[in-house]
């Protein structure tokens, strides 16, 4: 490249139109996925103390939020249940109930005009008394017993109306088992969004508060979730999930794992997604408050960073806020 002054990189930065014309990456509402926490009841909009501006929503309120997201150009919502304690047991049996909270929510979404994608979480931790993502045998999560339950859960959710099943448990072999079961049941168009690189992170606390899976003594999930030190292993997990039938893969958390997102996006053939998790979202809120900065620019910059790393879509609790800002 010619040296200064023949090259003046600032020339392309002088006018807003020139900056927009030459920008390398973009963030639009269709890149966003809105997570929603659903609870029992009607007209419930319960604030989550550790997750600012987020709520546990009864089914009717969740439908309203999904319809708002739809009107803003957001293309999908990801549903997570807050299960009542009396419906939990050590096996997560309620996950297989065809009339459980998730199934009824999926049905109501479709009945009331939600046409965007419905992504259903496949995991047992919202349904278990112990808070683990699977079936305990002794003190450890049994991989194969858990996979059997997850397959049944996925089939129940698809029958209720889920477009995408998203196994977030990190058990080995569950993608292949779910794909085979979906094919055999005739659900050949159902998408699988695999949480391929889900790390044993300290950033999930507000999420666990939201779905009611927090424990008095924090539980250790490091025997099945990944260690934060690993990147080659993350790529191997993603590659295996694709071979087993995943349509999309995901990295969780997002902001602290941009290198992992970039590595996977460059090496797998399917779209890579990222989850800006509850702790990351709460940190941005805290920064906004403590430094007296507007929240939206902080959120926008963080999401652009995740997109720049290679994420095709991003789950973020601020999806509606950002989409409204783009339209305004």
C-alpha positions in Angstrom: 0.0 0.0 0.0 1.3 3.5 -0.8 2.7 5.4 2.2 1.4 8.7 3.6 0.3 11.1 2.2 -0.8 9.1 -0.8 -2.7 6.9 1.6 -4.8 8.7 4.2 -7.1 6.2 5.8 -9.0 9.0 7.5 -10.4 10.1 4.2 -13.0 7.3 4.3 -13.9 8.3 7.8 -14.9 11.9 7.2 -18.5 11.6 6.2 -21.3 9.4 7.8 -22.3 8.1 4.3 -18.7 7.0 3.6 -18.3 5.2 6.9 -21.6 3.4 6.3 -20.7 2.5 2.7 -17.3 1.0 3.7 -18.2 -0.7 7.0 -17.0 -4.3 7.1 -19.5 -5.7 9.6 -23.1 -4.9 10.4 -25.6 -5.5 13.2 -29.2 -5.6 12.2 -32.4 -6.9 14.1 -32.3 -10.1 12.0 -29.0 -11.0 13.6 -30.6 -11.1 17.1 -32.3 -13.8 19.1 -34.4 -12.8 22.1 -34.2 -15.1 25.2 -37.5 -15.2 27.2 -38.0 -16.7 30.7 -41.5 -18.1 31.0 -43.3 -18.8 34.3 -46.8 -20.0 35.3 -49.7 -17.6 35.8 -51.3 -14.8 33.8 -50.3 -11.1 33.4 -47.1 -11.9 35.3 -44.1 -9.6 34.6 -41.7 -10.3 37.5 -38.4 -8.5 37.6 -35.2 -10.6 37.9 -33.2 -8.8 40.6 -29.8 -9.9 39.2 -30.6 -9.3 35.5 -31.5 -5.7 34.9 -34.5 -4.9 32.8 -35.4 -8.6 32.4 -38.5 -10.4 33.6 -40.0 -13.7 34.3 -43.1 -13.7 32.0 -46.3 -15.6 32.1 -47.2 -17.2 28.8 -49.5 -14.4 27.8 -46.8 -11.8 28.5 -44.2 -13.9 26.7 -46.4 -13.9 23.7 -46.7 -10.1 23.8 -42.9 -9.9 24.0 -42.4 -12.3 21.1 -44.9 -10.3 18.9 -43.0 -7.1 19.7 -39.7 -8.7 18.7 -41.4 -10.0 15.5 -42.6 -6.5 14.7 -39.0 -5.2 15.1 -37.5 -7.6 12.6 -36.0 -10.0 15.2 -36.2 -13.5 13.7 -36.4 -15.8 16.7 -37.0 -16.1 20.4 -35.3 -18.7 22.7 -37.6 -20.0 25.4 -36.5 -21.0 28.9 -38.9 -22.3 31.6 -39.0 -21.3 35.3 -40.4 -24.5 36.7 -42.3 -24.5 40.0 -40.5 -26.4 42.7 -43.2 -28.9 43.3 -42.8 -30.1 39.7 -39.1 -30.8 40.1 -37.5 -34.1 41.0 -34.1 -35.7 40.7 -34.9 -37.1 37.3 -36.3 -33.9 35.7 -39.5 -35.8 34.9 -41.5 -32.7 34.1 -39.4 -32.1 31.0 -41.2 -35.0 29.4 -44.7 -33.9 30.3 -46.5 -33.1 27.0 -48.5 -30.4 28.8 -45.6 -28.8 30.6 -45.0 -25.0 30.7 -42.7 -25.0 27.6 -45.2 -27.1 25.5 -48.1 -24.8 26.5 -46.1 -21.7 25.7 -45.0 -23.0 22.3 -48.7 -23.7 21.5 -49.9 -20.3 22.6 -47.1 -18.6 20.6 -48.4 -20.2 17.4 -52.1 -19.7 18.3 -51.6 -16.0 18.9 -49.7 -15.1 15.7 -46.0 -15.6 16.5 -44.5 -16.6 13.2 -40.8 -16.1 13.9 -38.6 -19.0 14.9 -39.2 -20.7 18.3 -36.1 -22.1 19.8 -36.6 -24.5 22.7 -33.9 -25.2 25.3 -33.2 -29.0 25.7 -31.7 -29.5 29.1 -32.8 -30.9 32.4 -31.4 -28.4 34.9 -34.6 -26.3 35.1 -36.5 -29.4 36.0 -34.2 -31.1 38.5 -34.0 -30.6 42.3 -30.2 -30.8 42.2 -29.8 -28.2 39.4 -27.5 -30.4 37.2 -28.1 -30.7 33.4 -28.7 -34.4 33.6 -29.4 -37.6 35.6 -27.1 -38.1 38.6 -25.7 -41.5 39.4 -24.0 -41.0 42.7 -22.4 -37.6 42.5 -21.8 -37.6 38.7 -24.1 -36.8 35.8 -24.5 -40.1 33.8 -23.9 -39.2 30.1 -25.9 -42.0 28.4 -28.9 -41.9 30.8 -29.1 -38.2 30.3 -29.0 -38.4 26.5 -31.9 -40.8 26.6 -34.0 -38.2 28.5 -32.8 -35.4 26.2 -34.0 -37.3 23.2 -37.4 -37.7 24.7 -37.5 -34.1 25.7 -36.6 -32.9 22.2 -39.4 -34.9 20.7 -41.9 -33.5 23.2 -40.9 -30.0 22.3 -41.0 -30.5 18.6 -44.4 -32.0 18.8 -45.5 -28.9 20.7 -44.3 -26.6 18.0 -40.6 -25.9 18.4 -38.8 -25.0 15.2 -35.4 -25.4 16.7 -34.2 -27.6 19.6 -31.2 -26.3 21.4 -29.4 -28.9 23.5 -27.4 -26.9 26.1 -26.3 -29.8 28.3 -22.9 -30.7 26.8 -23.4 -34.4 27.0 -21.4 -36.5 24.5 -23.4 -37.9 21.6 -26.6 -36.1 22.3 -26.8 -34.3 18.9 -26.5 -37.6 16.9 -29.1 -39.3 19.1 -31.6 -36.4 18.8 -31.0 -36.1 15.0 -31.7 -39.8 14.6 -34.9 -39.6 16.7 -36.1 -36.6 14.8 -35.6 -38.3 11.5 -37.4 -41.5 12.6 -40.3 -39.4 13.9 -40.6 -37.6 10.6 -39.4 -34.2 11.9 -36.9 -33.9 9.1 -37.1 -30.1 8.9 -36.4 -29.5 12.6 -33.2 -27.5 13.2 -30.7 -28.4 15.9 -28.8 -25.5 17.4 -26.0 -27.2 19.4 -24.4 -25.5 22.4 -21.1 -26.9 21.1 -18.7 -24.9 23.2 -20.5 -24.2 26.5 -18.0 -23.3 29.1 -18.1 -23.9 32.9 -18.3 -20.1 33.4 -18.8 -17.9 36.4 -21.1 -15.7 34.3 -24.3 -17.7 34.5 -25.5 -16.7 37.9 -28.3 -14.3 36.9 -29.6 -16.9 34.4 -29.8 -19.5 37.1 -31.7 -17.0 39.3 -34.1 -16.4 36.4 -35.0 -20.1 35.8 -34.8 -21.0 39.4 -32.0 -23.5 39.1 -29.7 -21.8 41.6 -28.6 -23.8 44.6 -27.7 -22.7 48.1 -24.3 -24.2 47.5 -23.1 -23.6 43.9 -22.8 -26.8 42.0 -19.7 -27.8 39.9 -20.6 -28.5 36.3 -17.0 -28.8 35.1 -17.2 -32.6 34.4 -19.4 -31.8 31.4 -19.1 -28.1 30.6 -15.8 -27.0 29.0 -12.9 -25.4 30.9 -12.2 -21.7 30.0 -8.6 -22.7 29.0 -9.7 -24.7 26.0 -10.0 -23.6 22.3 -8.9 -26.6 20.3 -11.3 -28.7 22.2 -14.1 -26.2 21.4 -13.4 -26.7 17.7 -13.5 -30.5 18.1 -16.8 -30.3 19.9 -18.3 -28.2 17.1 -16.9 -30.4 14.4 -18.4 -33.5 16.1 -21.8 -31.8 16.5 -21.8 -31.0 12.8 -20.9 -34.6 11.9 -23.8 -35.8 14.2 -26.3 -33.6 12.5 -26.3 -30.1 14.1 -27.5 -27.4 11.7 -26.0 -24.5 13.7 -23.4 -24.4 16.5 -23.0 -22.0 19.4 -20.4 -20.6 21.8 -21.4 -19.6 25.3 -20.5 -17.2 26.8 -19.9 -14.7 24.0 -18.1 -11.6 25.0 -15.2 -13.3 26.9 -14.8 -16.0 24.2 -14.5 -14.0 21.0 -11.4 -15.9 20.0 -13.4 -19.2 20.3 -16.2 -17.8 18.1 -13.7 -16.7 15.5 -11.8 -20.1 15.5 -15.0 -22.1 15.1 -16.6 -19.8 12.5 -13.5 -20.1 10.4 -13.3 -23.9 10.5 -16.9 -25.2 10.5 -19.2 -25.2 7.5 -22.4 -24.3 9.4 -23.5 -21.0 10.9 -21.9 -20.1 14.3 -24.0 -18.4 16.9 -23.0 -16.9 20.3 -24.8 -16.2 23.6 -24.2 -12.9 25.3 -24.9 -14.5 28.7 -26.6 -13.0 31.7 -23.4 -12.0 33.6 -22.1 -10.2 30.5 -25.3 -8.3 30.1 -25.4 -7.4 33.8 -21.8 -6.2 33.6 -22.6 -3.8 30.8 -25.5 -2.5 32.9 -23.2 -2.0 35.9 -20.6 -0.2 33.7 -23.4 2.1 32.4 -24.5 3.0 35.9 -21.1 3.4 37.5 -19.7 5.5 34.7 -22.9 7.4 33.9 -22.7 6.3 30.2 -25.7 5.5 28.1 -26.4 1.8 28.0 -27.3 1.3 24.4 -23.9 2.3 22.9 -22.2 -0.1 25.2 -24.6 -2.9 24.3 -24.3 -2.1 20.6 -20.5 -2.1 20.7 -20.4 -5.4 22.5 -22.8 -7.1 20.0 -20.8 -5.7 17.0 -17.7 -7.3 18.6 -19.4 -10.6 18.7 -20.6 -10.3 15.1 -17.1 -9.2 14.0 -15.7 -12.3 15.6 -17.8 -14.4 13.2 -21.2 -15.0 14.9 -24.0 -15.2 12.4 -26.6 -14.6 15.2 -26.4 -13.5 18.8 -28.7 -14.3 21.8 -28.9 -11.2 23.8 -31.3 -10.0 26.5 -31.1 -6.5 24.9 -32.4 -7.7 21.5 -35.6 -5.5 21.7 -33.7 -2.5 23.0 -31.2 -2.6 20.2 -33.8 -3.3 17.6 -35.8 -0.3 18.7 -32.7 1.9 18.7 -32.0 0.8 15.1 -35.5 1.7 14.0 -35.4 5.0 15.8 
